[in-house]
Amino acid sequence: MPRVVLVHPQIPPNTGNIARTCAATATQLHLVGPLGFELSDRYLKRAGLDYWPHVNLHYHIDLDAFKIAQQKIGGRLIGFSVSGRVNYIRYKFQDDDWLLFGSETEGLPRTVLETCDDTIYIPMTQPNVRSLNLSVSVAVGLFEVRRQLGYLD
C-alpha cells in the first residue's frame, strides 16, 4: 500500500487533517523533521480528533533518517510539486510508492525533488493561485492512487 510522507510540515491543523485521512484509509503517515510544531500540539490533536490511535504514524528526525528507512523497505519516491513533470491523473502509480509532499510554505526542497523517481503535479486552472492546501493535495493525490490500485471497494 502506498505511503504518505510529509517533509517539514509547518501547520499543525493540516497535518492533523492528513493524519485523519491516513487513518480512514489505513495509509502509513511518515513525518520528516524538522517539523514546524511539536507532535503534542493541541491544534494537531484537535484536527485529528479521536482518530490518532488509528494512525500508523512514523516520525523521522531528518531526511537522512527517512532515506535509510525508505531504502530498507524499497519503493519509488513520487514527489508532488507545482513544478512536477506529469499530471497526477496520467501517472501510473504502484502499490509500494511513497507519496512525498513538502511544507505549506516551501513545498518539497529541490534536493528532495532531485532524489525522486518522478515528480507529479495537480493541475490548477487559475494561474494566480500558487498551490492547493497541503491537506487537500494529499487527499486528492492519495484517493487517485487508491482509485488506480483498486482500493476504493
Secondary structure as GFF3:
##gff-version 3
##sequence-region A 1 153
A	DSSP	beta_strand	3	7	.	.	.	ID=ss1
A	DSSP	alpha_helix	12	25	.	.	.	ID=ss2
A	DSSP	beta_strand	29	32	.	.	.	ID=ss3
A	DSSP	alpha_helix	42	48	.	.	.	ID=ss4
A	DSSP	three_ten_helix	49	54	.	.	.	ID=ss5
A	DSSP	beta_strand	57	60	.	.	.	ID=ss6
A	DSSP	alpha_helix	63	73	.	.	.	ID=ss7
A	DSSP	beta_strand	77	80	.	.	.	ID=ss8
A	DSSP	beta_strand	86	87	.	.	.	ID=ss9
A	DSSP	beta_strand	98	101	.	.	.	ID=ss10
A	DSSP	alpha_helix	110	113	.	.	.	ID=ss11
A	DSSP	beta_strand	118	121	.	.	.	ID=ss12
A	DSSP	alpha_helix	134	149	.	.	.	ID=ss13
###
